[in-house]
Amino acid sequence: MMTVSKDVVVGIDVGGTTVKLAFINLNGDIMTKWEIHTNRQEAGRYIVEDLATSVLEKAKEEQIDMSRVLACGVGAPGFIDVDHGVILEAVNLGWKDYEIQKELEALLAIPVVVDNDANVAAAGEKWKGAGENAENLLAVTLGTGVGGGIIAGGKIIHGVQGMAGEIGHITSIKEHGSLCNCGKRGCLETVASATGIARLGLDSVQEHRIGYLDEIFEEKGAITAKDVLDGAKQGDELAVEVLDEAMEHLGFALANLANSLNPEIIVIGGGVSKAGDFLIESLEKQFKRFAIPRIGRDTKLHIATLGNDAGVIGAAWLAQETYGLTSS
């Protein structure tokens, strides 16, 4: 194994089940990547020590001289004070007012910067993915919830409390909406996430016991977002109606954001995005319906391309941007 002499940064993406880590060069190429288990015991007190130990061990294993490791970027869930590197609250990890930047800098002896995981994933797609290095970009993740990141003028938008980009909590159902995990009702997340689409599908099939979704419900006793998408692809009437409802809500929200922010590209990621062009076609129809005509025509809707690597690549980009690192 040859010793790596080029300057590199560490990208870290902290999740509730695993932490993804990578050494990435200043051109954004992953040199090596790996995962460790997220130890959430005792309010997550061991997570940062575990990942620091793992970074140092991997550097030794790969013969990466830590003196050439210039900085570390971290994406983490929850509400984050980006200016001070403090996790204000990450419910899934047990962190509250946690000084992650200070602790990790002490363990690794390099500069560290921390941001919300959705923002970091957006940065990854901007730099090396479907964002095509656009200076103005909106990224949306359709998973268990709806995550979002806004990049304007090449910078991540945080807002005064670091909560900018909470796209999933735009109100979609004004009256009698479903309860969201955030504490309010009718959020976009309740109708356009994988969970939300599954709920809409279940509600519909319980009301109209017909077609493909009814067959799935009879067999499994449940409906998933994938079932809805598979049914819609086959032209099943009920599944098409459910998908159209979900995409109407998502298209309405994204069109209003685009009317305000005028991004060049909107990147759609997360598990639901595996439906690919079929999803984009359904979404684009609704997006154009609600967008200013010129914005509807000129805004590109792309499926995310980086998958699980978006977080570590975006974290590396964040470290480079924050500390002014450039490739030679």
C-alpha positions in Angstrom: 0.0 0.0 0.0 1.4 3.4 -1.0 1.4 6.2 1.5 -1.1 8.9 0.7 0.7 12.3 0.6 -2.0 14.5 -1.0 -4.0 16.9 1.2 -7.4 15.4 2.3 -10.4 16.2 4.5 -12.6 14.0 6.6 -16.3 13.8 5.8 -18.6 12.4 8.4 -22.4 11.8 8.2 -23.9 10.9 11.6 -27.1 8.8 11.4 -29.3 7.2 14.0 -28.1 3.6 13.1 -24.7 4.1 11.5 -22.0 6.8 11.1 -20.6 7.1 7.5 -17.0 8.3 7.2 -14.6 9.0 4.4 -11.3 10.5 3.5 -11.9 12.8 0.5 -9.4 14.8 -1.5 -9.8 18.4 -2.3 -11.3 17.6 -5.7 -14.1 15.8 -4.0 -13.0 12.3 -4.8 -13.6 9.6 -2.1 -10.3 8.0 -1.3 -11.7 5.5 1.2 -15.0 5.3 3.0 -16.4 3.1 5.8 -19.1 2.9 8.4 -19.3 2.4 12.2 -22.3 1.6 14.4 -23.9 4.6 16.1 -23.7 3.9 19.8 -26.7 5.8 21.3 -26.2 4.5 24.8 -26.2 7.1 27.6 -27.5 9.9 25.5 -25.0 9.4 22.7 -22.0 10.2 24.9 -19.7 7.7 23.1 -20.5 8.6 19.5 -17.9 11.3 19.0 -15.1 9.4 20.7 -15.9 6.3 18.6 -15.8 8.2 15.3 -12.5 10.0 16.3 -10.9 6.7 17.2 -12.2 5.2 13.9 -10.7 8.1 11.8 -7.3 7.7 13.4 -7.3 4.0 13.0 -8.4 4.2 9.4 -5.7 6.8 8.6 -3.1 4.5 10.1 -4.5 1.5 8.1 -4.5 3.4 4.8 -1.2 5.1 5.5 -2.7 8.5 5.4 -0.5 11.0 7.3 -2.7 12.9 9.7 -0.6 16.0 9.2 -2.0 16.1 5.6 -5.6 15.9 6.9 -6.6 19.5 6.9 -10.1 19.6 8.3 -13.2 17.7 9.1 -16.8 18.3 8.1 -19.7 16.7 10.0 -23.4 16.3 9.0 -25.7 15.5 12.0 -29.4 15.3 12.5 -31.3 17.8 14.6 -31.1 21.6 15.3 -27.6 23.0 15.1 -25.9 26.2 16.1 -23.6 26.2 13.1 -21.6 29.3 14.2 -20.6 27.6 17.5 -20.6 23.9 16.4 -23.2 23.0 19.0 -26.0 20.4 18.5 -28.9 22.2 20.2 -31.1 19.0 20.0 -30.8 15.7 18.2 -33.7 13.7 19.6 -32.7 10.4 17.9 -29.2 10.5 19.3 -30.0 11.9 22.7 -27.8 15.0 22.2 -28.8 18.3 23.7 -26.6 21.5 23.8 -23.8 19.2 22.8 -20.5 20.9 21.9 -19.5 18.4 19.1 -17.1 20.7 17.3 -15.1 21.5 20.4 -14.9 17.8 21.4 -14.0 16.5 18.0 -11.4 19.2 17.4 -9.7 18.1 20.7 -9.7 14.5 19.7 -8.5 14.9 16.1 -6.4 18.0 16.4 -7.8 19.5 13.2 -10.5 22.2 12.5 -14.0 20.9 12.5 -17.3 22.3 11.1 -20.8 20.9 11.8 -24.1 21.4 9.9 -27.5 19.7 9.6 -27.4 16.4 7.7 -30.0 17.6 5.1 -27.9 20.7 4.4 -24.8 18.7 4.1 -26.5 16.2 1.7 -27.6 19.2 -0.4 -24.1 20.4 -0.5 -22.9 17.0 -1.7 -25.4 16.9 -4.5 -24.4 20.4 -5.5 -20.7 19.7 -5.6 -20.5 16.2 -7.1 -24.0 15.0 -7.8 -27.2 16.0 -9.6 -26.8 19.7 -8.6 -24.2 20.2 -11.3 -22.4 22.7 -9.1 -25.3 25.1 -9.3 -24.9 28.2 -7.1 -28.7 28.2 -6.4 -30.2 24.8 -5.5 -32.9 23.3 -3.5 -32.5 19.7 -2.3 -35.4 17.6 -1.0 -35.2 14.2 0.6 -38.3 12.0 0.6 -37.7 9.3 3.2 -39.4 8.6 6.5 -39.8 12.4 6.7 -39.2 15.2 4.2 -35.7 16.8 4.6 -34.5 19.9 2.8 -31.5 22.0 2.1 -31.3 25.4 0.5 -28.2 26.7 -1.3 -28.2 30.3 -2.5 -25.3 32.2 -4.0 -23.2 29.1 -3.4 -23.8 29.1 0.4 -26.0 27.0 2.7 -28.9 29.1 4.0 -29.3 28.6 7.8 -31.7 31.3 9.0 -31.5 33.0 12.4 -31.9 29.7 14.4 -30.3 27.4 12.0 -33.7 26.0 11.0 -33.9 27.2 7.4 -34.6 24.4 4.9 -37.3 22.6 7.1 -39.3 22.0 3.9 -41.1 19.0 5.4 -42.9 21.2 7.8 -44.5 23.6 5.3 -48.2 23.3 6.0 -50.0 21.4 3.3 -53.3 20.6 5.0 -54.7 23.7 6.7 -57.5 22.0 8.5 -57.8 18.5 10.0 -54.4 17.4 8.9 -52.5 14.4 10.4 -50.3 15.0 13.4 -46.6 15.4 12.5 -43.6 14.5 14.6 -42.8 18.2 14.9 -46.0 18.7 17.0 -48.2 20.5 14.4 -50.7 19.1 12.0 -50.9 18.9 8.2 -47.2 19.2 7.4 -45.9 18.4 3.9 -44.1 15.4 5.6 -47.5 13.9 6.5 -48.5 13.6 2.8 -45.3 13.5 0.7 -42.8 11.4 2.6 -42.6 7.6 2.2 -44.6 7.4 5.4 -47.1 10.0 4.2 -47.6 8.3 0.8 -48.1 5.0 2.6 -50.7 6.5 4.9 -52.6 8.1 2.0 -52.6 4.7 0.2 -53.9 2.9 3.3 -56.7 5.5 3.8 -57.7 5.1 0.1 -57.7 1.3 0.0 -59.7 1.1 3.2 -62.3 3.4 1.6 -62.2 1.8 -1.8 -61.5 -1.9 -1.7 -60.4 -2.2 -5.4 -57.5 -2.8 -7.6 -53.8 -3.5 -7.1 -53.6 -1.8 -3.7 -56.5 -3.8 -2.4 -54.6 -7.0 -3.5 -51.5 -5.9 -1.6 -53.5 -4.9 1.4 -55.2 -8.3 1.5 -51.9 -10.0 1.3 -49.8 -7.9 3.7 -52.3 -6.0 5.8 -50.3 -2.8 5.0 -49.4 -0.4 2.2 -46.0 1.1 1.5 -45.0 4.0 -0.6 -43.3 1.5 -3.0 -46.7 -0.3 -3.4 -48.3 3.0 -4.4 -45.6 3.8 -6.9 -45.6 0.3 -8.3 -49.4 0.4 -8.7 -49.2 3.8 -10.3 -46.6 2.6 -12.8 -49.0 -0.2 -13.7 -51.8 2.3 -14.2 -53.9 1.2 -11.2 -56.5 3.8 -10.8 -56.4 4.1 -7.0 -52.6 4.2 -6.9 -52.5 6.9 -9.5 -55.0 9.0 -7.5 -52.8 8.6 -4.3 -49.6 9.5 -6.1 -51.3 12.5 -7.8 -52.5 13.7 -4.4 -49.0 13.4 -2.8 -47.3 15.0 -5.8 -49.9 17.8 -5.8 -48.9 18.7 -2.3 -45.2 18.4 -3.0 -45.4 20.3 -6.3 -47.3 23.1 -4.7 -44.7 23.5 -1.9 -41.7 23.3 -4.2 -43.3 25.7 -6.7 -43.9 28.3 -4.0 -40.3 27.8 -2.8 -39.0 28.2 -6.4 -41.2 31.3 -6.9 -39.4 32.8 -3.9 -35.9 31.4 -4.3 -35.6 30.9 -8.0 -33.2 27.9 -7.9 -31.5 26.6 -11.0 -32.1 22.9 -10.0 -34.3 21.1 -7.5 -32.7 17.7 -6.5 -35.0 15.0 -5.2 -33.5 12.2 -3.1 -34.4 9.7 -0.5 -36.1 6.3 -0.8 -39.1 7.6 -2.8 -36.7 9.0 -5.4 -35.9 5.4 -6.5 -39.0 5.7 -8.7 -36.8 7.8 -10.9 -38.1 9.5 -14.0 -41.6 8.2 -13.3 -41.7 10.3 -10.1 -40.2 13.3 -11.7 -42.8 13.3 -14.5 -45.6 13.1 -11.9 -44.0 15.9 -9.8 -43.1 18.1 -12.7 -46.7 18.2 -13.9 -47.8 19.6 -10.5 -44.8 21.9 -10.1 -45.4 23.6 -13.4 -49.1 24.0 -12.5 -48.2 26.2 -9.5 -44.9 27.8 -10.5 -44.6 31.2 -12.3 -44.5 30.1 -16.0 -40.9 31.1 -16.5 -39.7 29.4 -13.3 -41.8 26.3 -14.2 -40.1 26.2 -17.6 -36.5 26.9 -16.5 -36.2 25.1 -13.2 -34.7 21.7 -13.6 -35.9 18.8 -11.5 -33.3 16.0 -11.0 -33.2 12.8 -9.1 -30.2 12.7 -6.7 -27.3 10.7 -7.8 -24.9 10.3 -4.9 -27.1 8.1 -2.6 -25.5 7.4 0.7 -22.3 9.2 -0.3 -24.0 12.6 -0.4 -23.5 13.3 3.3 -19.8 12.6 3.5 -19.0 14.4 0.2 -21.1 17.4 1.4 -19.4 17.4 4.7 -16.0 17.5 2.9 -17.3 20.4 0.8 -18.4 22.2 3.9 -15.0 21.8 5.5 -13.2 23.2 2.4 -15.6 26.1 2.1 -15.4 27.0 5.8 -11.6 26.9 6.0 -10.8 28.2 2.5 -9.1 25.0 1.3 -8.5 24.6 -2.4 -6.9 21.9 -4.6 -3.5 22.7 -6.0 
